[in-house]
């Protein structure tokens, strides 16, 4: 066949090659799925995308003439990829968006792999309608010659390639508004870049730029310029001429000075200069609220002592400040200091790594499979994952984690817990307080894994040698364990914790004024389960009891061997030696021990209840509806002592019933909220299963969720009176609609906890019918985002619009809408607040459709407008989309799954099992 093709004209040869490749695909049994969806052709999620496109071209399907959006993976054979792209101009003449991205596959460490694309066929310059070209995550070392000839380009994405320079011809693109060339190897920029008079967003971060051409000041329409993480030492004065500039990112460079005129740019809303070498800046920079200067040696003396000749120059350690859109950063043998967007800090000393390495991070929401808690532990932070896992550093890396300070501090300590070699260990932790209510847990880590901050009872450890030793509790000096000589042949590690119980709680539980208990002693050991010689344990007598006056028949020594939750009375099995203040006894293996003084006879069952009371938290459940939008429901689980203050703050914007009666929950206990009697959850959420919202209770973290609800009942006839009920445990396959039998039984074993009413008022006029969306506003289907980062649909945007309220002008300005457009919307929709909001948001969304970064811009605008509740909901929707996207990739076998989150070890799982 090759000989036959050589004798044909080029077009005929290409056609035969196309037909041959298609026949090979059919012969190989390749089934072409229904990939055409309207005017979109998505071939990046299926194996053999090039073969499938060639097959479609060979069929001469008339649908191809209507295709405007094409996505094709570049993880293909380079020759086949080139032959396929050569067919695009002739077969898809109406193409407006072409995405040729790599990055769908990952290496063993989870990093995205670049595609095989190194060039483009010249014929692509014939795509006269092409407005969006994405060549990210490929192996381009030079910009293909056909790209500057695409005169209709509006957006050009070249991130994560190997570009060394950009051609001067790039300045000939008259319609370009967005150019992204991040994570390349650019050292200089072409002077013709300044000719792009329509360019509004330019991202050149993560390159090797050390200078900028003065012509960059000619970008008259530029609104956002990102030059972060380069090697810039100075800036041209022409930057002060960018009169349209709103956002300027210059962090993590080597700047020693900046043009004074930058501060006077009329629209500038953020100037980020963190992590540079600025020692002196004009006073206007220090006073401006939108200027970020952290990490600069401001105020330090400029001159440094001259080093003797021949002394090696030690470069200063770089400082990195990551934004919310970055989840990785590079570390070189030089070391660096890094501040993540969530506030967590890391310090890599010089020499920590022998070769450059890329660190990835992710902040997980806590849940039982990620959080290994002992029975008396309390979680104080979210879960931080740092990758690559298990890579050992040559020097320990400093880690600072933000945490919520514990309410109870007596005889407790805060530690950082990490997963190491399939088991969880606690690191030596130092606490720092930098500002009021801002606490840090600092530790040194030898390698990366998962990290979280917990509060636990003070833990005392020692290494028991064959010669014997004494272990005393630092929280209660009266608790001691004496190891005689010969108790062990090999040294073994021993750990002790002491837990206190308030006497008033015990007396209320037992109904006995004279009842008392000693501190609960918890002992663990490594090595063989038993000692060779008896070990002596000393416990203080219960408060108010002395050895001279006590009634020995009322004194009980209780014993528990986790994970078994029962307490056994072993008083008759040991020889109790009593002194005036203490009780001593001998054991040959370790467990938990508790001294009780009571008239009750069956103490074991009472001890189980008392132990549960030690770990229970008393909370109230609330369900409030937003006053301006009753379909938005706030669900929260609050500690009993915080209910009044929280309601006082919330009732300005919300209304609802009184909080539920007090219920009791364990740390890390699962529960869920089920909407009943005609009320349903409106949209898919990652935490929603069959219309039920899942919760995990952590006493020091926020247990709050905002849910948008709907109903299938007719609200035009009358209001809908529904309810939300809270149940213990994970979401079952079926929850009784009324669960009256469960509600009659209260306590720790009851499924039902509380029910609160929800009322959706009667609709009047065109409310909820979609007719009030605004005259002339098109609600044609639209999707913001992409499959990898997640989509926002029309329904999602409508949900945001319904809850935006009076904050919409601030959000609009942060989205980049001019003030005159806000005035026009106010005039057009006078006395119609909802119409103003919907028109602003949907008109902006229609303009952003197909543009990269639109969803991120919306989230950023919401956060800057202090609407973090809506920003978190948008992130939740995106996370759900990403999960579905990854599931689709796994189903098609295109990429390995992400590393699975850790699971607690067997012993820790037993410790965290509730009674």
PyMOL commands that set and color helices and strands:
alter all, ss='L'
color gray80, all
select helices_A, chain A and resi 2-6+10-27+49-58+62-66+78-91+122-126+147-149+168-172+191-195+214-218+237-241+260-264+283-287+503-510+552-554+571-573+603-615+640-650+740-743+771-773+794-814+819-828+833-848+854-864+868-892+906-912
alter helices_A, ss='H'
color red, helices_A
select strands_A, chain A and resi 36-37+40-43+69-73+97-101+132-134+155-157+178-180+201-203+224-226+247-249+270-272+291-292+318-321+328-331+336-339+345-348+357-364+378-379+383-387+392-403+412-420+423-427+430-435+438-447+450-457+459-464+469-472+480-483+492-499+516-517+520-525+530-540+555-560+568-569+577-578+582-589+592-597+616-626+632-639+654-656+663-666+670-676+679-681+688-689+692-696+704-711+720-728+752-760+784-786+790-792
alter strands_A, ss='S'
color yellow, strands_A
deselect
rebuild
show_as cartoon
